Amino acid sequence: MALTPDDWSAVWLTLKLASLVTLLLLIVGTPIAWWLARTRSRLRNVIGAVVALPIVLPPTVLGFYLLIVMGPQGPVGQLTESLGLGRLPFTFAGLVVASVFYSLPFVVQPIQNAFMAMGERPLEVAATLRASPWERFVHVALPLARPGFITAAVLGFAHTVGEFGVVLMIGGNIPGKTQVLSVQIYNHVEAIEYAQAHGLAAGLVAFSFVVLLALYTLGGARNTLGTGQ
Amino acid sequence: MKAAFRKLAVFVALAGASLSARAEEVSVAVAANFSAPMQKIAVEFEKATGHKAQLVSGSTGKFYAQIKSGAPFQLLLAADDETPAKLVKEGDGVPGSQFTYAVGKLVLWSPTPGFVDDKGEVLKAGKFAHLALANPKLAPYGFAATETLKALGLADALQPRLVIGESITQAQQFVVSGNAELGFIAFSQIHKDGKLIDGSYWLVPAKHYTPIRQDAVVLAKGKGSAAVEALAGFLKSDKARAIIKSYGYEL
């Protein structure tokens, strides 16, 4: 099952995409999770529902709207063009943006659950010890929520690796730029190149299993995935 | 709740009974590019024979995989002539039943009127960011598009601007949504109800690419069925040929 250069390029591109997206999601997702965990605002349910949408929506819906919104007539497309960035569909940057939306709930929810699970008490104690809000967040909340962060990072990464529908809709299948692993497997299956499809697909199954096994073994999933105890 | 369920069960049973009492139903796998004309043909077929054609539209590669795994299709209208030949060779198609039902034509199309000239010079001028086509490995029209680019000596120059849809349907979608300015698609795709849709196009001269023969084949599950035979025959009738031609195919 020799992989072609295009296959390897797809593997590398997928890892690059998933790493970058995971990093961005941790940066973007943490404040959202913190806010959702602690706010009493009436907007909480609205924002929570918006964040969770990609879990429910078929990727084709998300991909379809991204294609329209990022296109030349869409608001995002017009914005990126007026900033001199060009348009996002068919680019690696476009995949990154799409994947951040697509994998957002998988990162926000575990972190949010971890923040909620630790309750008010540790933060109040820290406050009596004159820790500033920032210090309370960095030295108390973050370490306590560590399992949530591990789960979030692993799920965000794995979910981006497994992404298919959105990439298919906005990627344009360009080797080295938007031709990721899942799309490449699809191409092989469609072209009846089953040996090559097996090479990549079996690799992905093994990879996903190892990732989930590591997740459960590390125990990070205990509070947030409902398995183990 | 229980009563409603019982009503539903009775309804389903009745519906099933009425179906089996009627004429035969043929299960047909249709290449996506031929889906619109085939729907019209199916209506005429039912009027003429009383048999019903149940159409499933999709990509030929996917149909091949499904047929190999025992899908219940009785007739395949493929987007190429290789897949039917392969199925016959592998015992999943009925020998001698393969025939060409349409020959596809390739166009370069843009929804913007006046954007594509009738000689395809727009490709040489290169005033566009993205040119969409279907995956040449999967779709005969995609392969024809790459042949055309090679024939014009533009394959290398335009390579960085190509965006590849998994099918010609997706290639057209890239163009319709404005993300690619123009694309190579099937002539049939810019026909609606036998009329051309808006935009500008270049009908690629046949000398630039290998003819896109779309073949039909009776599958093992349709062997010996009178209705399947009737539909295969109907596809060659004048009535069906007129519909096929009105969608921009040759015969």
Interface residues (C-beta under 8 A of the other chain):
Chain A: L67 I68 M70 G71 P72 Q73 G86 R87 P89 F90 L168 I170 G172 N173 I174 Y186 N187 V189 E190 A191 I192
Chain B: S59 G61 K62 Y64 A65 A129 H130 A132 N135 K137 L138 L162 V163 I164 G165 E166 Q170 Q173 F174 S177 G178 N179 A180
